[in-house]
Amino acid sequence: MLPDDILIRTRTARTGMLIREVFEECLKARLQSLPFCDEEDKVVGRVTLKYIINRSIVPEYMAELAHVLGREMSAFEDMEARLKQVFDNSVEAYVQEPHAAIDSSTPLMKALAIMEHHDTSYLFVVDEGRYGGTLTIPGIAMWMSRLDKGR
């Protein structure tokens, strides 16, 4: 069973939520992703800061040619203006497939194994389709540190 005090609890992304709100929630919680829930409160996807930034700021062809790009990037001069437009967009266009998840009864050792298998530093904790929080490597490290101090 997961220690309850290591989960990071956040809002979930939903239809109509603005990109601005996703950024605010992720930054407040120090997370890179939020689960996306449907009208029935079921986790059906995820929204990540990386995906939003890459899809809205970095054109796909530039990402593919990153290894040959020089230092002069005139295409990025209007980035600030572009960001204002992006932040006013609704989140739906940025929803990706659901992230790896566990339920709250998952042993911590298994959760760590799942993180390693999926090469991720976080997992959503989902019970019967409902989001309960996010388990992260820094959260686990803080919990381990507290245990060590109580030796």
Backbone hydrogen bonds in HBPLUS format (Angstrom, degrees):
<---DONOR---> <-ACCEPTOR-->    atom                        ^
c    i                          cat <-CA-CA->   ^        H-A-AA   ^      H-
h    n   atom  resd res      DA  || num        DHA   H-A  angle D-A-AA Bond
n    s   type  num  typ     dist DA aas  dist angle  dist       angle   num
A0002-LEU N   A0104-SER O   3.44 MM 102  5.99 174.7  2.45 152.0 153.4     1
A0006-ILE N   A0003-PRO O   3.24 MM   3  5.98 168.3  2.25 122.8 124.4     2
A0007-LEU N   A0004-ASP O   3.39 MM   3  5.90 168.7  2.40 114.8 118.1     3
A0008-ILE N   A0134-THR O   2.89 MM 126  5.03 165.2  1.91 139.0 144.0     4
A0134-THR N   A0008-ILE O   2.81 MM 126  5.03 148.1  1.91 131.5 142.0     5
A0013-ALA N   A0035-PRO O   2.83 MM  22  6.02 157.3  1.88 165.5 164.8     6
A0037-CYS N   A0013-ALA O   2.89 MM  24  6.26 160.2  1.93 175.2 170.1     7
A0017-MET N   A0014-ARG O   3.01 MM   3  5.58 164.7  2.03 139.2 141.3     8
A0091-VAL N   A0017-MET O   2.83 MM  74  5.72 146.2  1.95 170.8 177.6     9
A0021-GLU N   A0018-LEU O   2.94 MM   3  5.27 123.3  2.27 104.4 117.9    10
A0022-VAL N   A0018-LEU O   3.19 MM   4  6.65 149.4  2.29 147.3 156.1    11
A0019-ILE N   A0089-ASN O   2.91 MM  70  5.87 152.3  1.99 165.3 168.5    12
A0023-PHE N   A0019-ILE O   2.96 MM   4  6.29 165.3  1.98 160.0 162.7    13
A0020-ARG N   A0087-PHE O   3.27 MM  67  4.60 149.5  2.37 131.7 123.7    14
A0024-GLU N   A0020-ARG O   2.97 MM   4  6.24 163.7  1.99 148.8 153.4    15
A0025-GLU N   A0021-GLU O   2.96 MM   4  6.10 166.2  1.98 148.7 152.1    16
A0026-CYS N   A0022-VAL O   2.90 MM   4  6.05 169.3  1.92 156.4 159.8    17
A0027-LEU N   A0023-PHE O   2.86 MM   4  5.92 167.8  1.88 155.5 159.5    18
A0028-LYS N   A0024-GLU O   2.93 MM   4  5.97 154.9  2.00 144.7 152.0    19
A0029-ALA N   A0025-GLU O   3.09 MM   4  6.22 155.1  2.16 145.2 151.2    20
A0030-ARG N   A0026-CYS O   2.76 MM   4  5.67 112.1  2.23 137.6 155.8    21
A0031-LEU N   A0026-CYS O   2.85 MM   5  4.82 163.9  1.87 139.7 143.9    22
A0049-LEU N   A0032-GLN O   2.93 MM  17  5.53 161.7  1.96 149.9 154.9    23
A0034-LEU N   A0047-VAL O   2.91 MM  13  5.40 155.8  1.97 150.7 158.2    24
A0047-VAL N   A0034-LEU O   2.89 MM  13  5.40 155.1  1.95 158.9 166.1    25
A0036-PHE N   A0045-GLY O   2.85 MM   9  4.80 171.2  1.85 117.5 116.5    26
A0044-VAL N   A0036-PHE O   2.84 MM   8  5.90 166.5  1.85 163.5 167.4    27
A0038-ASP N   A0042-LYS O   2.97 MM   4  5.56 150.8  2.06 147.5 153.0    28
A0041-ASP N   A0038-ASP O   3.00 MM   3  5.31 157.4  2.05 118.5 119.7    29
A0043-VAL N   A0129-GLY O   2.88 MM  86  5.69 153.2  1.95 153.1 161.0    30
A0046-ARG N   A0096-GLN O   3.16 MM  50  5.33 147.3  2.27 127.4 132.7    31
A0096-GLN N   A0046-ARG O   2.84 MM  50  5.33 171.4  1.84 161.0 163.7    32
A0052-ILE N   A0048-THR O   3.08 MM   4  6.33 164.3  2.11 151.6 156.0    33
A0053-ILE N   A0049-LEU O   2.88 MM   4  6.04 172.1  1.89 159.0 161.2    34
A0054-ASN N   A0050-LYS O   2.87 MM   4  5.99 169.8  1.88 152.7 156.2    35
A0055-ARG N   A0051-TYR O   2.86 MM   4  5.84 163.2  1.89 147.9 153.1    36
A0056-SER N   A0052-ILE O   2.99 MM   4  5.89 149.0  2.08 145.5 153.3    37
A0057-ILE N   A0053-ILE O   2.91 MM   4  5.57 148.2  2.01 146.9 153.0    38
A0062-MET N   A0059-PRO O   2.93 MM   3  5.37 130.1  2.18 108.8 122.2    39
A0063-ALA N   A0059-PRO O   3.20 MM   4  6.63 152.6  2.28 152.2 160.2    40
A0064-GLU N   A0060-GLU O   3.04 MM   4  6.36 158.4  2.09 153.2 158.9    41
A0065-LEU N   A0061-TYR O   3.10 MM   4  6.24 136.8  2.29 133.8 144.8    42
A0066-ALA N   A0063-ALA O   3.35 MM   3  5.04 167.2  2.37 102.4 103.6    43
A0068-VAL N   A0065-LEU O   2.90 MM   3  5.64 161.1  1.94 125.8 131.8    44
A0069-LEU N   A0066-ALA O   3.34 MM   3  5.25 157.3  2.40 100.9 107.4    45
A0076-PHE N   A0073-MET O   2.99 MM   3  5.69 159.9  2.03 120.1 126.1    46
A0077-GLU N   A0074-SER O   3.17 MM   3  5.38 169.5  2.18 111.7 114.6    47
A0079-MET N   A0076-PHE O   3.09 MM   3  5.14 150.6  2.18 118.1 115.7    48
A0082-ARG N   A0078-ASP O   3.03 MM   4  6.28 158.9  2.07 153.5 160.2    49
A0083-LEU N   A0079-MET O   2.81 MM   4  6.05 153.1  1.88 154.4 161.7    50
A0084-LYS N   A0080-GLU O   3.31 MM   4  6.60 153.8  2.38 146.0 150.8    51
A0086-VAL N   A0082-ARG O   2.94 MM   4  6.27 158.9  1.99 153.2 159.6    52
A0087-PHE N   A0083-LEU O   2.88 MM   4  6.07 167.7  1.89 159.8 161.4    53
A0088-ASP N   A0085-GLN O   3.26 MM   3  5.41 138.0  2.45  99.4 110.4    54
A0089-ASN N   A0086-VAL O   2.96 MM   3  5.31 162.6  1.99 114.9 120.5    55
A0094-TYR N   A0091-VAL O   2.84 MM   3  5.55 162.9  1.87 130.5 136.4    56
A0095-VAL N   A0092-GLU O   3.37 MM   3  5.53 170.7  2.38 114.2 113.4    57
A0124-PHE N   A0100-ALA O   3.40 MM  24  6.75 162.7  2.43 150.8 149.6    58
A0102-ILE N   A0124-PHE O   2.96 MM  22  6.45 153.8  2.03 160.6 169.1    59
A0126-VAL N   A0102-ILE O   2.74 MM  24  6.00 160.5  1.78 162.6 166.6    60
A0106-THR N   A0103-ASP O   3.06 MM   3  5.68 167.1  2.07 124.1 126.7    61
A0110-LYS N   A0107-PRO O   3.03 MM   3  5.35 119.7  2.41 104.7 119.1    62
A0111-ALA N   A0107-PRO O   2.99 MM   4  6.36 157.1  2.04 153.4 160.8    63
A0112-LEU N   A0108-LEU O   2.95 MM   4  6.24 157.1  2.00 153.2 158.5    64
A0113-ALA N   A0109-MET O   3.04 MM   4  6.30 150.8  2.12 141.0 149.2    65
A0114-ILE N   A0110-LYS O   2.86 MM   4  6.16 153.7  1.93 152.7 159.7    66
A0115-MET N   A0111-ALA O   2.93 MM   4  6.23 156.7  1.99 148.3 154.8    67
A0116-GLU N   A0112-LEU O   2.98 MM   4  6.24 161.0  2.02 147.6 152.4    68
A0117-HIS N   A0113-ALA O   2.88 MM   4  6.10 160.3  1.91 148.0 153.7    69
A0118-HIS N   A0114-ILE O   2.98 MM   4  6.15 155.9  2.03 150.8 156.1    70
A0119-ASP N   A0115-MET O   2.89 MM   4  5.81 105.0  2.46 137.4 155.5    71
A0120-THR N   A0115-MET O   3.04 MM   5  5.14 163.0  2.06 140.8 146.3    72
A0119-ASP N   A0116-GLU O   3.13 MM   3  4.88 155.3  2.19  98.6 106.0    73
A0137-ILE N   A0121-SER O   2.99 MM  16  5.43 145.6  2.11 153.8 152.8    74
A0123-LEU N   A0135-LEU O   2.85 MM  12  5.23 148.6  1.95 147.9 157.4    75
A0135-LEU N   A0123-LEU O   2.83 MM  12  5.23 162.8  1.86 163.5 165.5    76
A0125-VAL N   A0133-GLY O   2.81 MM   8  5.35 165.5  1.83 163.2 158.6    77
A0132-GLY N   A0125-VAL O   2.71 MM   7  5.38 162.5  1.74 170.2 164.5    78
A0127-ASP N   A0130-ARG O   2.89 MM   3  5.24 149.2  1.98 155.3 150.4    79
A0130-ARG N   A0127-ASP O   2.94 MM   3  5.24 164.8  1.96 117.8 120.1    80
A0140-ILE N   A0136-THR O   2.97 MM   4  6.27 155.3  2.03 149.7 156.3    81
A0141-ALA N   A0137-ILE O   2.83 MM   4  6.07 160.6  1.87 157.3 163.3    82
A0142-MET N   A0138-PRO O   2.91 MM   4  6.13 153.3  1.99 146.2 152.6    83
A0143-TRP N   A0139-GLY O   3.08 MM   4  6.28 158.1  2.13 144.0 149.7    84
A0144-MET N   A0140-ILE O   2.87 MM   4  6.14 159.2  1.91 152.8 158.6    85
A0145-SER N   A0141-ALA O   2.91 MM   4  6.09 153.6  1.98 144.9 152.3    86
A0146-ARG N   A0142-MET O   2.98 MM   4  6.27 153.0  2.05 147.2 154.0    87
A0147-LEU N   A0143-TRP O   3.06 MM   4  6.38 151.5  2.15 145.4 153.1    88
A0148-ASP N   A0144-MET O   2.96 MM   4  6.26 154.2  2.02 147.7 154.7    89
A0149-LYS N   A0145-SER O   2.97 MM   4  6.26 153.8  2.04 149.3 155.7    90
A0150-GLY N   A0146-ARG O   3.22 MM   4  6.41 131.1  2.48 136.2 147.9    91
A0150-GLY N   A0147-LEU O   3.14 MM   3  5.21 136.1  2.34  96.7 108.9    92
A0151-ARG N   A0148-ASP O   3.16 MM   3  5.35 158.6  2.21 113.5 113.9    93
